[in-house]
Amino acid sequence: MSQQAKHYPHYLDLHPVMQAQGTVRLPGSKSISNRTLLLAALAQGTTQILELLASDDTLVMLNALQQLGVQWTQDGATQNYTVTGADGVLPQHQADLFMGNAGTAIRPLVAALAVIGGDYTLHGVSRMHERPIGDLVDALNQVGAQIEYTGNPGFPPLHIRRGHIHAHRLQVKGNVSSQFLTALLMAAPLMARDHDVTIEVIGELISKPYIEITLNLMQRFGVTVQRDGWQAFTIITGQRYVSPQTIHVEGDASSASYFLAAGAIAGGPVRVEGVGLHSIQGDVRFAEALEKMGATIIRGDNWIEARSNGVLQAIDMDFNHIPDAAMTIAVAALYANGTTTLRNIASWRVKETDRIAAMATELRKLGAIVEEGADYMTVTPPAEIQPATIDTYDDHRMAMCFSLATLDGAARRGAAMRINDPKCVAKTFPDYFEAFAKINHKELF
């Protein structure tokens, strides 16, 4: 993958920008890329995956699948891959897997490995060992899996041994991460060989649009899930994953948020290509939040365009459905007239970093008045945005969000920003700063 050779400086100095305008071709969706890789590996037949995301998180999944004996090839220097499916089994029954900080990789893999059986250890970077996985492990162990914690209970690293899954019905909590339900759904057809399997959600399910992505992709691979709203999901026995032969990864809607916000703040128009009216990702609804703030949004089949329409308006909105893209609103709030409130964002606390604490700390450096709670944040913009050195907490979205504070908006001017450790963007968007410089018509270095 090309990002392996990419060099990043220790910090990146970004200068104020008068206007953002242009077109950005989005990298592939992380959520779709890692789900598709695992489904292709578990399927019968060979799958060609077009425009897979080139990033640290997909590299983690590719390497893990390789260690598990799944064969894949990359088509030259393109982001097209061919995966030879293992038809519900994995050739290697023993492996030590490094999962980096990729939640979209470790959680579905844990469920699949626990159901298939073998002797596997999974571990990651130190932050991964602080990200909860207990609800998923509990759900699996209650039906016969053998997963042990080798560090702190409730968190990776993990040791999976061959258990005996006897599930007709599983239960999982929905209020910490939707990835736990995604993991069980993706592994469920492997459990439903002889009988139907129902997964019940206990309590509130957060980040529902990510479950829609999971169900959509499972259907592309031949498995239909019967639903009782958001409370129960049933996989009828006898279904198996079958390759759709070719599948195209749409652009990353979370990554689109930075460019759409740039257009809404600094004139525009800025167009993103790769997502549009028919996207299966919930984060395309980020554009609705920009519309509420007063931006002009136009949508096509495979593109979305944003332009500013005067001073942005402060909003008070529930962002439970789009927690990743919501971070971009917190920075866009610097350009609004009044206090913006982001509600129902408790999941920020258990992401790549504690994003509520991190965003509050960095926004205050810019002069904003920030109130943070367990599951909400308010942002009141300063009279003038202050130049700042932004710490990124090894969190790709922190680096990308705060680049927007360099923009000149209708309400206030942007300021110079020093972004520390810009290499963190390699997690999902290795070329982010080049793309950002392109719409600002500036040289990056």
Number of C-alpha atoms within 10 A of each C-alpha: 15 11 15 12 7 11 9 14 10 10 15 21 13 22 18 18 22 15 18 28 20 18 19 19 15 23 26 26 25 29 23 24 26 25 24 23 24 23 26 30 29 27 24 20 17 21 25 21 22 19 19 25 28 25 22 24 24 24 21 22 25 21 15 22 21 14 18 21 17 22 17 21 12 14 12 8 8 13 17 18 19 19 26 20 25 19 19 19 21 21 12 15 17 17 15 14 21 18 26 22 24 22 23 23 27 28 20 24 23 25 27 25 22 26 29 20 21 18 17 21 21 21 21 19 14 12 15 23 19 18 18 19 24 16 19 25 24 17 21 24 17 14 18 16 25 21 23 17 17 14 13 11 13 19 19 27 24 23 19 22 21 18 18 15 19 16 19 16 15 21 21 21 21 23 17 19 21 19 23 27 28 23 23 25 25 23 24 29 27 24 20 21 14 11 15 18 23 22 22 19 18 14 12 13 20 23 23 17 18 22 22 15 19 23 20 17 20 22 15 18 23 14 21 18 19 13 13 10 7 15 15 17 22 21 23 19 16 13 17 21 24 23 24 18 15 12 19 15 20 26 28 28 30 26 26 28 26 26 29 28 28 31 29 33 34 29 22 25 23 24 24 26 21 22 26 21 12 12 18 19 25 19 24 23 17 24 25 14 19 25 20 15 24 20 25 20 21 15 15 12 12 15 22 22 25 28 26 26 19 16 18 25 19 23 21 14 14 15 22 21 20 22 23 23 25 24 25 25 25 23 24 29 24 33 30 25 18 16 18 24 22 22 19 18 25 22 21 24 17 17 21 20 22 15 22 23 15 17 23 19 16 20 25 18 15 22 18 24 16 20 14 16 13 14 15 17 21 21 26 23 27 19 13 16 22 20 18 19 18 22 20 24 17 19 23 22 25 26 25 24 22 28 27 26 29 23 26 22 27 17 17 19 20 25 22 19 22 21 23 19 20 24 23 21 23 20 23 24 26 25 16 20 17 14 19 21 17 17 22 21 15 13 9 15 8
